[in-house]
Every structure is written in structure tokens, then in C-alpha cells.
């Protein structure tokens, strides 16, 4: 196994990038008629963000909770809020 020295860690920490993680949850209107179309268009926007290299990873969650997914953005919080 490779030994990781303090010097190596300090060097690598200078190269780390900042990411922003977003947790997507169901809203109060999740059961309303037509919500599938809104969700579909949300997915389309995710594809645009992926093509623009802003959204690095998007993961759907289907575990029966109100958590529906995670997005890992390759930018800061202010840019994600836009």
C-alpha cells in the first residue's frame, strides 16, 4: 500500500476543487396532476447542466423517502442557486 506523507497531502490539498452538493426532495405538490411533465423538464435541465460541465454527477434515489436525488455541482453555491 502506498504511503501518504504529510507533504503529499499538503501538495494535493492545493489541487482540490470545491463542489456543491444539492439534495433534491419531494415538494408538497408532488402528487398533483401534471407533475410528471415538470419532473421531465427538470431532467432536461440537468442534461443541459451536465453538457455545460456544471453538474458533474446526478443520482436518482428511489428508497421510499422524500429524498429523490443528489446533484454534485462543479461550482460554488451562488452559481448553483442561479
C-alpha distances in whole Angstrom, upper triangle without the diagonal:
4,6,9,13,16,17,15,16,19,19,18,20,23,22,22,25,28,28,31,31,34,35,38,40,43,46,50,51,49,51,54,55,54,51,49,50,49,45,46,46,44,41,43,42,39,39,40,38,35,37,37,34,34,33,29,29,32,31,34,34,36,36,40,39,41,37,38,35,32,32,30,32,30,33,34,36,40,39,38,41,43
4,6,9,13,14,11,13,16,16,15,17,20,19,20,23,25,27,30,30,33,34,37,40,43,46,50,51,49,52,54,56,54,51,49,50,48,45,45,46,43,41,42,41,38,38,39,36,34,35,36,32,33,32,28,28,31,31,34,35,37,37,41,40,41,38,38,35,32,32,29,30,29,31,32,35,38,37,36,40,42
4,6,10,11,9,11,14,14,14,16,19,19,19,23,25,27,30,30,34,35,38,41,44,47,50,52,50,53,55,57,55,52,50,51,50,46,47,47,44,42,44,43,39,39,41,38,35,37,37,33,34,33,29,30,33,33,36,36,39,38,42,41,42,38,39,36,33,32,29,31,29,31,32,34,37,37,37,40,42
4,7,8,6,7,10,11,10,12,15,16,16,20,22,24,27,27,31,32,36,38,42,44,48,49,47,51,53,55,53,50,48,49,47,44,45,45,42,40,42,40,37,37,38,35,33,35,34,31,31,30,27,28,31,31,34,34,37,37,40,39,40,36,37,34,31,30,27,28,26,28,29,31,34,34,34,37,39
4,5,5,6,9,10,11,12,15,16,17,20,23,25,28,29,33,34,38,40,44,46,50,52,50,53,55,57,56,52,51,52,50,47,47,47,44,42,44,42,39,39,40,37,35,37,36,32,32,32,29,30,33,34,37,37,40,40,43,42,42,39,39,36,33,32,29,30,28,29,29,32,35,35,35,38,40
4,5,5,6,9,10,10,13,15,15,19,21,24,26,28,31,33,37,39,43,45,49,50,49,52,54,56,55,51,51,51,49,46,47,47,43,42,44,42,38,39,40,36,35,37,36,32,32,32,29,30,33,34,37,37,40,40,43,41,41,38,39,36,32,31,28,29,27,27,28,30,33,33,33,36,38
4,5,5,6,9,10,11,13,15,18,21,24,27,29,32,35,38,41,45,47,50,52,50,54,56,57,56,52,51,52,49,47,47,47,44,42,44,41,38,39,39,36,34,36,35,31,31,31,29,30,33,35,38,39,42,42,45,43,43,40,40,37,33,32,29,29,26,27,27,30,32,33,33,36,38
4,5,5,6,9,10,11,13,16,19,22,25,26,30,32,36,39,42,45,48,50,48,51,53,55,53,50,49,49,47,44,45,44,41,40,41,39,36,36,36,33,31,33,32,28,29,29,26,27,31,32,35,36,39,39,42,41,41,37,38,34,31,30,26,26,24,25,26,29,31,31,31,34,36
4,5,5,6,9,10,11,14,16,19,22,23,27,29,33,35,39,41,45,46,45,48,50,52,50,47,46,47,44,42,42,42,39,37,39,37,33,34,35,31,30,32,30,27,27,27,24,25,28,29,33,33,36,36,39,38,38,34,35,32,28,27,23,24,22,23,23,26,28,28,29,32,33
4,6,5,7,9,10,14,16,19,22,24,28,30,34,37,40,42,46,47,46,49,51,53,51,48,47,48,45,43,43,43,39,38,39,37,34,35,35,32,30,32,31,27,27,27,25,26,30,31,34,35,39,39,41,39,39,36,36,33,29,28,24,24,22,22,22,25,27,28,28,31,33
4,6,6,7,9,13,16,19,22,24,28,31,34,37,41,43,46,48,46,50,52,53,51,48,47,47,45,42,43,42,39,38,38,36,33,34,34,30,29,30,29,25,25,26,24,26,29,31,34,35,39,39,42,40,40,36,37,33,30,28,24,24,21,22,22,25,27,27,28,31,32
4,5,5,7,10,13,16,19,21,25,28,31,34,38,40,43,45,43,46,48,50,48,44,43,44,41,39,39,39,35,34,35,33,30,31,31,27,26,27,26,22,23,23,20,22,25,27,31,32,35,36,39,37,37,33,33,30,26,24,21,21,18,19,20,23,25,25,25,29,30
4,5,5,9,11,14,17,19,23,26,29,32,36,37,41,42,41,45,46,48,46,43,42,42,40,37,38,37,34,33,34,32,29,30,30,27,25,27,26,22,22,22,20,22,25,26,30,31,34,35,37,35,35,31,32,28,25,23,19,19,17,17,18,20,23,23,23,26,28
4,6,9,11,15,18,21,24,27,30,33,37,39,42,44,42,46,48,49,47,44,43,43,40,38,39,38,35,34,35,32,29,30,30,26,25,27,25,21,21,22,20,23,26,28,31,33,36,37,40,38,37,33,34,30,26,24,20,19,17,17,17,20,22,22,23,26,27
4,7,10,13,17,19,23,26,29,32,36,37,41,42,41,44,46,47,45,42,41,41,38,36,36,35,32,31,32,29,27,27,27,23,22,23,22,18,18,19,17,20,23,25,29,30,34,35,38,36,35,32,32,28,24,22,18,17,14,15,16,19,21,21,22,25,26
4,7,10,13,15,19,22,25,28,32,34,37,39,37,41,42,44,42,38,38,38,35,33,33,32,29,28,29,27,24,25,25,21,20,22,20,17,16,17,15,17,20,22,26,27,31,32,34,32,32,28,28,24,21,19,15,14,12,12,13,17,19,18,19,22,23
4,6,10,13,16,20,22,26,29,31,35,36,34,38,39,41,39,35,35,34,32,30,30,29,26,25,26,23,21,22,21,18,17,19,17,14,13,14,12,15,18,20,24,25,29,30,33,31,29,26,26,22,18,16,12,11,8,9,10,13,16,15,15,18,20
4,7,10,13,17,20,23,26,28,31,33,32,35,37,38,36,33,33,32,30,28,28,27,24,24,25,22,19,21,21,17,17,19,17,14,12,13,12,14,16,19,22,23,27,28,30,28,27,23,23,20,16,14,10,9,7,7,7,10,12,12,12,15,17
4,7,10,13,16,19,23,24,28,29,28,32,33,35,33,29,29,29,26,24,25,24,21,20,21,19,16,18,18,14,14,17,15,12,10,10,9,11,13,15,18,20,24,25,27,25,23,20,20,16,13,10,7,6,5,6,6,8,12,11,10,13,15
4,7,10,13,16,20,21,24,26,25,28,30,32,30,26,26,26,23,21,23,22,18,18,20,17,15,17,17,14,14,17,16,13,10,9,10,11,12,14,17,18,22,23,25,22,20,17,17,14,10,8,6,5,7,6,6,6,10,9,8,10,13
4,7,10,13,17,18,22,23,22,26,27,29,28,24,24,25,22,19,21,20,17,17,19,17,14,17,17,14,14,18,17,15,12,10,10,9,10,11,13,14,18,19,21,18,17,13,14,10,7,6,5,6,9,10,10,9,12,12,9,12,15
4,6,10,13,15,18,20,18,22,24,26,24,20,21,21,18,16,18,18,14,14,17,15,12,16,17,13,14,18,17,16,13,10,12,10,9,10,12,13,16,17,19,16,14,11,11,8,6,5,6,8,11,12,11,9,12,12,9,10,13
4,6,10,12,16,17,16,19,21,24,23,19,19,20,18,15,18,18,14,15,18,16,14,17,19,16,17,20,20,19,16,13,14,12,10,10,10,10,13,14,15,12,10,7,8,6,5,7,9,11,15,15,15,13,16,16,12,13,16
4,7,9,13,14,12,16,18,20,19,15,15,17,14,11,14,15,11,12,15,14,12,16,17,15,16,20,20,19,17,14,15,13,10,10,9,9,12,13,14,11,8,6,5,5,6,8,11,13,17,17,17,15,17,17,13,13,16
4,6,10,11,10,13,15,18,18,14,15,17,14,12,15,16,13,14,18,17,15,19,20,19,20,23,24,23,20,17,19,17,13,12,11,10,11,12,11,9,5,4,5,7,9,11,15,17,20,21,20,18,20,20,16,16,18
4,7,8,6,9,12,15,15,11,12,15,12,11,14,15,13,14,18,17,17,20,22,21,22,25,26,25,23,20,22,19,16,15,12,11,12,12,11,9,5,6,6,9,12,14,18,20,23,24,23,21,22,22,19,18,20
4,5,6,9,10,14,14,11,13,15,12,11,15,16,14,16,19,18,18,21,23,22,24,27,27,27,24,22,24,22,18,18,16,15,15,16,14,12,8,10,10,13,15,17,20,21,25,25,24,21,22,22,19,17,20
4,6,8,9,13,14,11,14,16,14,14,18,18,17,19,22,21,21,25,26,25,27,30,30,31,28,25,28,25,22,21,19,18,18,18,15,13,10,13,13,16,19,20,24,25,29,28,27,24,25,26,22,20,22
4,6,5,9,10,8,11,13,11,12,15,16,15,17,20,20,20,23,25,24,26,29,29,30,27,25,28,26,22,21,19,18,18,19,17,15,12,14,14,17,19,21,25,25,29,29,28,25,26,26,23,21,22
4,6,9,9,6,9,11,10,9,13,14,13,15,18,18,19,21,23,23,25,27,28,29,26,24,26,23,20,19,16,15,14,16,13,13,10,12,11,14,17,19,23,24,28,28,28,25,26,26,23,21,23
4,7,9,7,9,12,12,12,15,17,16,18,20,21,22,24,26,26,28,30,31,32,30,27,29,26,23,21,18,17,16,17,14,14,12,15,14,17,21,23,26,28,31,32,32,29,30,30,26,25,26
4,6,6,9,11,11,12,14,16,16,18,20,21,22,24,26,26,28,30,31,32,30,28,30,28,24,23,20,20,19,21,18,18,15,18,16,19,23,24,28,29,32,32,32,30,30,30,27,25,26
4,6,8,9,10,12,14,15,16,18,19,21,22,24,26,27,28,30,31,33,31,29,31,29,25,24,21,22,20,22,20,20,18,20,18,21,24,25,29,30,34,34,34,32,32,31,28,27,27
4,5,6,7,9,10,12,13,15,16,18,19,21,22,24,25,27,28,30,28,26,28,27,23,23,20,21,20,23,21,21,19,20,18,20,23,24,27,28,31,32,32,30,30,29,26,25,25
4,5,5,6,9,10,11,12,14,15,17,19,20,21,23,25,26,27,25,23,25,23,20,19,17,18,17,19,18,18,15,16,14,16,19,20,24,25,28,28,29,27,27,26,23,22,22
4,5,5,6,9,10,11,12,14,15,17,19,20,21,23,25,26,24,22,24,22,18,18,15,16,16,18,17,18,16,16,13,15,18,19,23,24,27,28,29,27,28,26,23,23,23
4,5,5,6,9,10,11,13,14,15,17,19,20,21,23,25,23,21,24,22,19,19,17,19,19,22,21,21,19,19,16,17,20,20,23,24,27,28,29,27,27,25,22,22,22
4,5,5,6,9,10,11,12,14,15,17,19,20,21,23,21,19,22,20,17,18,16,18,18,21,20,20,17,17,14,15,17,17,21,21,24,25,25,23,24,22,19,18,18
4,5,5,6,9,10,11,13,14,15,17,19,20,21,19,17,19,17,14,14,12,14,14,18,17,17,14,14,11,12,14,15,18,19,22,23,24,22,23,21,18,18,18
4,5,5,6,9,10,11,13,14,15,17,19,20,19,17,19,17,14,15,13,15,16,20,20,20,18,17,13,14,16,16,19,20,23,24,25,24,25,22,19,20,20
4,5,5,6,9,10,11,12,14,15,17,19,17,16,18,18,15,16,15,18,19,22,22,22,19,19,15,15,17,16,19,18,21,22,23,22,22,20,17,18,17
4,5,5,6,9,10,11,12,14,15,17,15,13,16,15,12,13,12,15,17,20,20,19,17,15,12,12,13,12,15,15,18,19,20,19,19,17,14,15,14
4,5,5,6,9,10,11,13,14,15,14,12,14,13,10,11,10,14,15,19,20,19,17,16,12,11,12,11,14,15,18,19,21,20,21,18,15,17,17
4,5,5,7,9,10,11,13,14,14,12,15,14,12,14,14,17,19,23,23,23,21,19,16,15,15,14,16,16,18,19,21,21,21,18,16,17,16
4,5,5,6,9,10,11,12,11,10,13,13,12,14,15,18,20,23,24,23,21,19,16,14,14,12,14,13,15,16,18,17,18,15,13,14,13
4,5,5,6,9,10,10,9,7,10,10,8,11,12,15,18,21,22,21,19,17,14,12,11,9,11,10,13,14,17,16,17,14,12,14,13
4,5,5,6,9,10,10,8,10,10,9,12,13,17,20,23,25,24,22,20,17,14,14,12,13,12,14,16,19,19,20,17,15,17,16
4,5,5,6,9,9,9,11,12,12,15,17,20,23,26,28,27,25,22,19,17,16,13,14,13,14,15,18,18,18,15,13,15,14
4,5,5,6,5,5,8,10,10,14,16,19,22,25,27,26,23,21,18,15,14,11,11,9,10,11,14,15,15,12,10,13,12
4,5,5,6,5,6,8,9,12,15,18,21,24,26,26,24,21,18,15,14,10,10,9,10,12,15,16,17,14,13,16,15
4,5,8,8,9,11,12,16,18,22,25,28,30,29,27,24,22,19,17,14,14,12,12,14,17,19,19,16,15,18,17
4,5,8,9,12,14,17,20,23,26,29,31,30,28,25,23,20,18,14,14,11,10,11,15,17,17,13,13,16,14
4,6,6,10,12,16,19,22,25,28,30,29,27,24,22,19,16,12,11,9,7,9,13,15,16,13,12,16,15
4,6,9,11,15,17,20,24,26,28,27,25,22,20,17,14,10,9,6,5,7,10,12,12,9,8,12,12
4,6,7,11,14,17,20,23,25,23,22,18,16,13,11,7,6,4,6,8,11,12,14,11,9,12,13
4,7,10,14,17,20,22,25,24,23,19,17,14,11,8,6,5,6,9,13,14,16,14,12,16,16
4,7,10,13,16,19,21,21,20,16,14,10,8,6,5,7,9,12,15,16,18,16,13,17,18
4,7,10,13,16,18,17,16,13,11,7,6,4,6,9,11,14,16,16,19,17,13,16,17
4,6,10,12,15,15,14,11,9,5,5,6,9,12,15,17,19,19,21,20,16,19,20
4,7,10,12,12,12,9,6,4,7,9,12,15,18,20,22,21,23,22,18,20,22
4,6,9,9,9,7,5,5,8,11,14,17,20,22,23,22,25,24,20,21,24
4,6,8,9,8,6,8,11,15,18,21,24,26,27,25,28,27,24,25,27
4,6,9,8,8,10,13,16,19,23,26,28,28,27,29,29,25,26,29
4,7,8,9,12,15,18,21,25,28,30,30,28,30,30,26,27,29
4,5,8,10,13,17,20,23,26,27,27,25,28,28,24,24,27
4,6,9,12,15,18,21,25,25,25,22,25,25,21,21,24
4,6,8,12,15,17,21,22,22,20,22,22,19,19,22
4,7,10,14,16,20,21,22,20,22,22,18,18,21
4,7,10,13,17,18,19,17,20,19,15,17,19
4,7,10,13,15,16,15,17,17,13,15,17
4,6,10,11,13,12,15,14,10,13,15
4,7,9,11,11,14,13,10,13,15
4,5,8,9,11,9,7,11,12
4,7,10,12,9,9,13,14
4,7,8,6,7,10,11
4,6,6,6,9,10
4,5,5,6,9
4,5,5,7
4,5,5
4,5
4
